[in-house]
Every structure is written in C-alpha cells, then in structure tokens.
Amino acid sequence: MYMDTSSRSLVLCTLVLAACHGLAAAGWSQGTATFYGDADGSGTMGGACGYGNLYNAGYGINNAALSQTLFNDGASCGQCYLITCDASRPGGQYCRPGSNSVTVSATNLCPPNYGLPGGGWCGPGRPHFDMSQPAWERVGVVQGGIVPVLYQQVACARRGGVRFAIAGSAYYLLVNIQNVGGSGSVKAASVKGDRTAGWVQMSRNWGANWQALSGLVGQGLSFAVTTTGGQYLQFLYVVPGWWQFGMTFATNQNFAY
C-alpha cells in the first residue's frame, strides 16, 4: 500500500510517542540532559562527591553531574541512571539516531544558575543530568546542547570491590567510600579500630565522604556499610595500622543491591 511522505511521518511519530509513553509507564521519568568538560571527559574529574580521579575510584568516563533535586545533598553520589533520549518532546530532533541510551554514574553536582529563571536547567525541582561529553554523545548530538530524556535509576555493575580513601587529621577521620555496586550509594557507615570498644558511627560530611570524630590514627580499621538499597556488609581489617592520610584501600567485596 502506498503512503505519502506526510502519512509515513505521522505513523513514525505515533510509534515514537507510543514507545516513549510505554517507557514512562514502565517506571521512567522525564528529565533533560546537557554535557560539560572536554571530548575526552577529563574535565569531569573530581566533583562534589569527592571521588577525585574517576578512573582510580572505579567510575570511569560515563558519569554525570546531577541537578540539585537529584543530587539530594550528596546522598545520590555513586548511583547509576539509565538515560535514553526522548525524541517525542521538544528538542528531540537532537537525539542521536538509532541506539541512544547510556548508563551513567552520579559523581558531581550541577549547581543551579541563579542568573536564569528558576535557577536554569539545574534549578530546584528540575531533574537534569550534566553528562560527560563521551556519555552525552551516546544520546545526543553535540550541536543540540540540550536534549529531553527519560531516565530511571538502575543497579550499578562495578569491577572489583568497594574502596576506602582515607583523609582527615589526628582528630577526625574522613573516608570517601568508592566503587559501590548495587544501589551505588551509601546510607550509613561505621568504623572500628583495633583499640575501639566497638563500632563508631560515622556521619556524612559532604558528597561520598563520611567522618568519625575519633582519634583512630595508628589503628587498623574495619568498616561496616549499609547501602541505600538496604544491603549491609562488613569490611574487616581492610586498612592496616600503618595507613597514612591520602591512601586508598581496596577490598574484594561489593554490593549486589
């Protein structure tokens, strides 16, 4: 059966809309996405989660800064999001044709731009992902600058075990908890030294950094961590007594959810 150009376009748009509506009904949410940094992603190293070199911390190049709403004061650090371009919404003409989805790890905060109405794309109430350019190019074309997306949080698949990066001073311990699998983010953490009576509860300082106001220098350290997915693991004797500030210690355990 012959169909003219306008009829074929109408059918195509109807199919795209149906697919996107089906995704939304399956637990997806609407948001927007931009990119920052360089073409090689080097400009995204560091960030408000405190991971530093994202390769060393286990996160790599597929990362994103979350808007204030999604970042949740750092509680979302390390979470993974599956993002797909939504060609059915305004700006969808800048979606990359064909396979246009990618999974990113939350490693930074996209701060609101208070010089723009409503704080800009990363303002309060706006679900937005400011992605590394290599991740962005999986969903959009660079000329677009911003694209509409559908997203959902997914389980993080990490290589190797959880890592503990040690900082602080003689009076407090600051630990950046990295490479977390499963839900990807930490809900609670405790530390135990060779000479402590038991577990010392830690509190979130900023990003993925957890602190304990205890003098633990010179003691071997163990950690107990609960993810936002609800899984609890103990990492016993992971840090030897000769540790120094600035060191990172890897484990052979990781989370499944």
Sine and cosine of phi, psi and omega as CSV:
sin_phi,cos_phi,sin_psi,cos_psi,sin_omega,cos_omega
0.00,0.00,0.73,-0.68,-0.01,-1.00
-0.99,0.15,0.67,-0.74,0.09,-1.00
-0.77,-0.64,0.75,-0.66,0.03,-1.00
-0.96,0.29,0.12,-0.99,-0.10,-1.00
-0.87,0.50,-0.69,0.73,-0.03,-1.00
-0.91,0.42,-0.60,0.80,0.01,-1.00
-0.93,0.38,-0.68,0.73,0.03,-1.00
-0.88,0.47,-0.65,0.76,0.01,-1.00
-0.89,0.45,-0.65,0.76,0.00,-1.00
-0.90,0.44,-0.67,0.74,0.03,-1.00
-0.89,0.45,-0.70,0.71,0.00,-1.00
-0.87,0.49,-0.73,0.69,-0.01,-1.00
-0.89,0.45,-0.61,0.79,0.02,-1.00
-0.90,0.44,-0.66,0.75,0.02,-1.00
-0.91,0.42,-0.67,0.75,0.02,-1.00
-0.89,0.46,-0.70,0.71,0.02,-1.00
-0.88,0.47,-0.68,0.73,0.00,-1.00
-0.89,0.46,-0.66,0.75,0.01,-1.00
-0.90,0.44,-0.70,0.71,-0.02,-1.00
-0.92,0.38,-0.62,0.79,0.05,-1.00
-0.91,0.42,-0.59,0.81,0.05,-1.00
-0.90,0.43,-0.64,0.77,0.05,-1.00
-0.89,0.45,-0.71,0.71,-0.02,-1.00
-0.87,0.49,-0.61,0.79,0.00,-1.00
-0.94,0.33,-0.33,0.94,-0.04,-1.00
-1.00,-0.04,0.37,0.93,0.08,-1.00
0.98,-0.18,0.18,0.98,0.05,-1.00
-1.00,0.07,0.42,-0.91,0.06,-1.00
-0.82,-0.57,0.41,-0.91,0.01,-1.00
-1.00,0.03,0.62,-0.79,0.08,-1.00
-0.40,-0.91,-0.26,-0.97,0.05,-1.00
-0.68,-0.73,0.28,-0.96,-0.03,-1.00
-0.57,-0.82,0.61,-0.79,0.15,-0.99
-0.76,-0.65,-0.13,-0.99,0.09,-1.00
-0.67,-0.74,0.38,-0.93,0.06,-1.00
-0.59,-0.81,0.18,-0.98,-0.01,-1.00
1.00,0.05,-0.31,-0.95,-0.09,-1.00
-0.97,-0.23,0.13,-0.99,-0.02,-1.00
-0.89,0.46,-0.43,0.90,0.03,-1.00
-1.00,-0.06,0.02,1.00,0.05,-1.00
0.99,0.16,0.00,1.00,-0.08,-1.00
-0.90,0.43,-0.45,0.89,-0.02,-1.00
-0.95,0.32,-0.10,0.99,0.01,-1.00
-0.99,-0.14,0.01,1.00,0.02,-1.00
-0.90,0.43,0.45,-0.89,-0.06,-1.00
0.99,0.16,-0.57,-0.82,0.06,-1.00
0.93,-0.36,0.08,-1.00,-0.16,-0.99
-0.97,0.26,-0.07,1.00,0.11,-0.99
-1.00,-0.01,-0.26,0.96,0.06,-1.00
0.99,0.13,0.31,0.95,-0.06,-1.00
-0.97,0.25,-0.31,0.95,-0.02,-1.00
0.95,0.31,-0.77,-0.63,0.05,-1.00
-0.93,0.37,0.92,-0.40,-0.14,-0.99
-0.94,0.33,-0.40,0.92,0.10,-1.00
-0.94,0.35,-0.74,0.68,0.00,-1.00
-0.89,0.45,-0.53,0.85,-0.04,-1.00
-0.99,0.11,-0.12,0.99,0.09,-1.00
0.99,-0.17,0.13,0.99,-0.11,-0.99
-0.97,-0.23,-0.47,0.88,0.10,-1.00
0.94,0.35,-0.46,-0.89,-0.21,-0.98
-1.00,-0.01,-0.41,0.91,-0.03,-1.00
-1.00,0.09,0.99,0.13,-0.08,-1.00
-0.71,-0.70,0.21,-0.98,-0.02,-1.00
-0.45,-0.89,0.51,-0.86,0.20,-0.98
-1.00,-0.02,0.74,-0.68,-0.04,-1.00
-1.00,-0.09,0.54,-0.84,0.12,-0.99
-0.90,0.43,0.26,-0.97,-0.07,-1.00
-0.81,0.59,-0.64,0.77,-0.03,-1.00
-0.89,0.45,-0.69,0.72,-0.03,-1.00
-0.99,0.17,-0.52,0.85,-0.08,-1.00
-0.91,0.42,-0.57,0.82,0.11,-0.99
0.82,0.57,0.76,0.65,0.03,-1.00
0.83,0.56,0.49,0.87,0.05,-1.00
0.99,-0.11,-0.17,0.99,-0.02,-1.00
-0.92,0.40,-0.31,0.95,0.00,-1.00
-1.00,-0.07,0.01,1.00,-0.01,-1.00
-0.83,0.56,0.78,-0.63,0.03,-1.00
1.00,-0.06,-0.22,0.98,-0.01,-1.00
-0.92,0.39,0.42,-0.91,-0.01,-1.00
-0.92,-0.39,0.64,-0.77,-0.02,-1.00
-0.76,-0.65,0.76,-0.65,0.14,-0.99
-1.00,0.03,0.83,-0.56,-0.09,-1.00
-0.84,-0.54,0.75,-0.66,0.07,-1.00
-0.75,-0.66,0.61,-0.79,-0.02,-1.00
-0.95,0.30,0.64,-0.77,-0.06,-1.00
-0.95,-0.31,1.00,-0.05,-0.08,-1.00
-0.94,0.33,-0.15,0.99,-0.06,-1.00
-0.99,0.11,-0.18,0.98,-0.08,-1.00
-0.95,-0.30,0.29,-0.96,0.04,-1.00
-0.80,0.60,0.72,-0.69,-0.09,-1.00
1.00,-0.07,-0.14,0.99,-0.03,-1.00
-0.91,0.42,-0.25,0.97,0.05,-1.00
-0.92,0.40,-0.24,0.97,0.03,-1.00
-0.99,-0.11,0.12,0.99,0.11,-0.99
-0.93,0.38,0.60,-0.80,0.07,-1.00
-0.95,0.32,0.76,-0.65,-0.01,-1.00
-0.90,0.44,0.46,-0.89,0.06,-1.00
0.98,0.18,-0.66,-0.75,-0.02,-1.00
-0.93,0.37,0.93,-0.38,-0.12,-0.99
-0.70,-0.71,0.79,0.61,0.07,-1.00
-0.72,-0.70,0.39,-0.92,-0.02,-1.00
-0.38,-0.92,0.50,-0.87,0.09,-1.00
-0.97,-0.24,0.80,-0.60,-0.02,-1.00
-0.86,-0.51,0.42,-0.91,0.10,-1.00
-0.98,-0.22,0.63,-0.77,0.03,-1.00
-0.98,0.17,0.90,-0.44,-0.05,-1.00
-0.78,-0.62,-0.05,1.00,-0.11,-0.99
-0.40,-0.91,0.21,-0.98,0.08,-1.00
-0.96,-0.26,0.73,-0.68,0.16,-0.99
-1.00,-0.08,0.98,-0.20,-0.12,-0.99
-0.94,0.33,0.55,-0.83,0.07,-1.00
-0.89,0.46,0.62,-0.78,0.09,-1.00
-0.99,-0.13,0.99,-0.16,-0.12,-0.99
-0.95,0.30,-0.05,1.00,0.10,-0.99
-0.99,0.12,-0.09,1.00,-0.02,-1.00
-0.93,-0.37,0.44,-0.90,0.01,-1.00
-0.84,0.54,0.77,-0.64,0.03,-1.00
0.94,0.34,0.22,0.98,0.00,-1.00
0.99,0.10,0.20,0.98,0.01,-1.00
0.97,0.26,-0.23,-0.97,-0.06,-1.00
-0.90,0.45,-0.46,0.89,-0.04,-1.00
-0.98,-0.18,0.26,0.97,-0.02,-1.00
-0.95,0.32,0.13,-0.99,-0.03,-1.00
-0.82,0.57,0.70,-0.72,0.06,-1.00
0.99,0.12,0.00,1.00,-0.05,-1.00
-0.96,-0.28,0.89,-0.45,0.11,-0.99
-0.98,0.18,0.95,-0.32,-0.11,-0.99
-0.65,-0.76,0.58,-0.82,0.02,-1.00
-0.86,-0.51,0.87,-0.49,0.11,-0.99
-0.99,-0.16,0.99,-0.15,-0.24,-0.97
-1.00,-0.06,0.35,-0.94,0.20,-0.98
-0.89,0.46,0.48,-0.87,-0.04,-1.00
-0.87,0.49,-0.68,0.73,0.02,-1.00
-0.87,0.50,-0.61,0.79,0.05,-1.00
-0.94,0.35,-0.68,0.73,0.01,-1.00
-0.84,0.54,-0.65,0.76,-0.07,-1.00
-0.93,0.36,-0.13,0.99,0.14,-0.99
-0.98,0.20,-0.35,0.94,-0.06,-1.00
-0.88,-0.48,-0.47,0.88,-0.09,-1.00
-0.69,-0.73,0.22,-0.98,0.08,-1.00
-0.99,-0.14,0.63,-0.78,-0.14,-0.99
-0.84,0.55,-0.57,0.82,-0.05,-1.00
-0.89,0.45,-0.39,0.92,-0.05,-1.00
-0.95,0.30,-0.62,0.78,0.01,-1.00
0.99,0.15,-0.70,0.72,0.01,-1.00
-0.55,-0.83,0.65,-0.76,0.02,-1.00
-0.72,-0.70,0.47,-0.88,0.13,-0.99
-0.98,0.20,0.64,-0.77,-0.03,-1.00
-0.72,-0.69,0.31,-0.95,0.27,-0.96
-0.93,-0.37,0.64,-0.77,-0.05,-1.00
-0.61,-0.80,0.38,-0.92,0.18,-0.98
-0.44,-0.90,0.52,-0.85,0.05,-1.00
-0.96,0.28,0.68,-0.74,-0.01,-1.00
-0.75,-0.66,0.24,-0.97,0.03,-1.00
-0.92,0.39,0.60,-0.80,0.01,-1.00
-1.00,-0.02,0.78,-0.63,0.11,-0.99
-0.98,-0.20,0.93,-0.36,-0.04,-1.00
-0.93,-0.36,0.48,-0.88,0.12,-0.99
-1.00,-0.02,0.77,-0.64,0.03,-1.00
0.98,0.20,-0.19,-0.98,-0.10,-0.99
-0.99,-0.14,0.05,-1.00,0.06,-1.00
-0.90,0.44,0.54,-0.84,-0.02,-1.00
-0.84,-0.54,0.55,-0.83,-0.01,-1.00
-0.83,-0.55,0.92,-0.39,0.03,-1.00
-0.99,-0.15,0.83,-0.55,-0.18,-0.98
-0.99,-0.14,0.78,-0.62,0.11,-0.99
-0.60,-0.80,-0.09,-1.00,0.02,-1.00
0.84,-0.54,-0.60,-0.80,-0.01,-1.00
-0.45,-0.89,-0.12,-0.99,0.00,-1.00
-0.91,0.42,-0.29,0.96,-0.11,-0.99
-0.96,-0.28,-0.26,0.97,0.06,-1.00
-0.47,-0.88,0.44,-0.90,-0.01,-1.00
-0.95,-0.32,0.75,-0.67,0.06,-1.00
-0.85,-0.53,0.87,-0.50,-0.12,-0.99
-0.84,-0.54,0.83,-0.56,0.10,-0.99
-1.00,-0.06,0.89,-0.46,-0.06,-1.00
-1.00,-0.09,0.89,-0.46,-0.21,-0.98
-0.84,-0.54,0.26,-0.97,0.13,-0.99
0.85,0.53,0.65,0.76,-0.04,-1.00
-0.99,0.12,0.81,-0.59,0.03,-1.00
-1.00,0.05,-0.13,-0.99,0.01,-1.00
0.92,0.39,-0.84,-0.54,0.01,-1.00
-0.93,0.38,-0.33,0.94,0.10,-1.00
1.00,0.07,-0.30,0.95,-0.10,-0.99
-0.83,-0.56,0.41,-0.91,-0.12,-0.99
-0.98,-0.21,0.74,-0.67,0.05,-1.00
-0.99,-0.10,-0.61,0.79,-0.04,-1.00
-0.44,-0.90,0.48,-0.88,0.01,-1.00
-0.53,-0.85,0.51,-0.86,0.07,-1.00
-0.66,-0.75,0.39,-0.92,0.02,-1.00
-0.76,-0.65,0.52,-0.85,0.05,-1.00
-0.69,-0.73,0.79,-0.62,0.04,-1.00
-0.99,-0.12,0.19,-0.98,0.03,-1.00
-0.85,0.52,-0.47,0.88,-0.11,-0.99
-0.89,-0.46,0.21,0.98,0.08,-1.00
-1.00,0.06,0.45,-0.89,-0.03,-1.00
-0.94,0.35,-0.44,0.90,-0.02,-1.00
-0.14,-0.99,-0.38,-0.93,-0.01,-1.00
-0.96,0.28,0.69,-0.72,0.06,-1.00
-0.96,-0.27,0.87,-0.50,-0.03,-1.00
-0.93,0.37,0.68,-0.74,0.03,-1.00
-0.97,-0.26,0.34,-0.94,0.05,-1.00
-0.80,-0.60,0.48,-0.88,0.03,-1.00
-0.94,0.35,0.81,-0.59,0.06,-1.00
-1.00,0.01,-0.87,0.49,0.13,-0.99
-0.35,-0.94,0.54,-0.84,0.00,-1.00
0.82,0.57,-0.79,-0.61,0.03,-1.00
-0.99,-0.14,0.31,0.95,0.00,-1.00
-1.00,-0.07,0.79,-0.61,0.01,-1.00
-0.89,-0.46,0.65,-0.76,-0.10,-1.00
-0.85,-0.52,0.45,-0.89,0.14,-0.99
-0.73,-0.69,0.81,-0.59,-0.04,-1.00
-1.00,0.04,0.90,0.43,-0.02,-1.00
-0.64,-0.77,0.56,-0.83,0.06,-1.00
-0.98,0.18,0.99,-0.14,-0.08,-1.00
-0.92,-0.40,0.15,0.99,0.01,-1.00
-0.89,0.45,0.71,-0.70,0.02,-1.00
1.00,0.03,-0.04,1.00,0.03,-1.00
-0.96,-0.29,0.59,-0.80,0.19,-0.98
-0.93,0.37,0.57,-0.82,-0.15,-0.99
-0.84,-0.54,0.62,-0.78,0.17,-0.98
-0.85,-0.52,0.44,-0.90,0.00,-1.00
-0.77,-0.64,0.53,-0.85,0.15,-0.99
-0.84,-0.55,0.79,-0.61,-0.12,-0.99
-0.76,-0.65,0.68,-0.73,0.14,-0.99
-0.89,-0.46,0.79,-0.61,0.02,-1.00
-0.99,0.10,0.23,-0.97,0.08,-1.00
-0.92,0.38,-0.26,0.97,0.12,-0.99
-0.98,0.19,-0.17,0.99,0.07,-1.00
0.99,-0.13,0.06,1.00,0.02,-1.00
-1.00,0.05,0.66,-0.75,-0.04,-1.00
-0.90,-0.44,0.77,-0.63,0.08,-1.00
-0.71,-0.71,0.55,-0.84,0.14,-0.99
-0.96,-0.29,0.70,-0.71,0.03,-1.00
-0.91,-0.41,1.00,-0.02,-0.18,-0.98
-1.00,0.07,0.72,-0.69,0.10,-0.99
0.82,0.57,0.61,0.80,-0.06,-1.00
-0.98,0.18,-0.43,0.90,-0.01,-1.00
-0.90,-0.43,0.90,-0.43,-0.01,-1.00
-0.95,0.32,0.29,-0.96,-0.08,-1.00
-0.90,0.43,-0.28,0.96,-0.04,-1.00
-1.00,-0.01,0.19,0.98,-0.04,-1.00
-0.86,0.51,0.41,-0.91,0.08,-1.00
-0.74,-0.67,0.39,-0.92,0.05,-1.00
-0.87,0.50,0.67,-0.75,-0.02,-1.00
0.99,-0.17,-0.15,0.99,0.01,-1.00
-1.00,0.04,0.47,-0.88,0.08,-1.00
-0.84,-0.54,0.68,-0.73,-0.05,-1.00
-0.84,-0.54,0.81,-0.58,-0.02,-1.00
-1.00,-0.07,0.43,-0.91,0.04,-1.00
-0.86,-0.52,0.08,-1.00,0.08,-1.00
-0.94,-0.34,0.32,0.95,0.04,-1.00
-0.89,-0.46,0.53,-0.85,0.10,-0.99
-0.49,-0.87,0.16,-0.99,-0.11,-0.99
-1.00,-0.06,0.54,-0.84,0.03,-1.00
-0.98,-0.17,-0.36,0.93,-0.01,-1.00
-0.45,-0.89,0.00,0.00,0.00,0.00
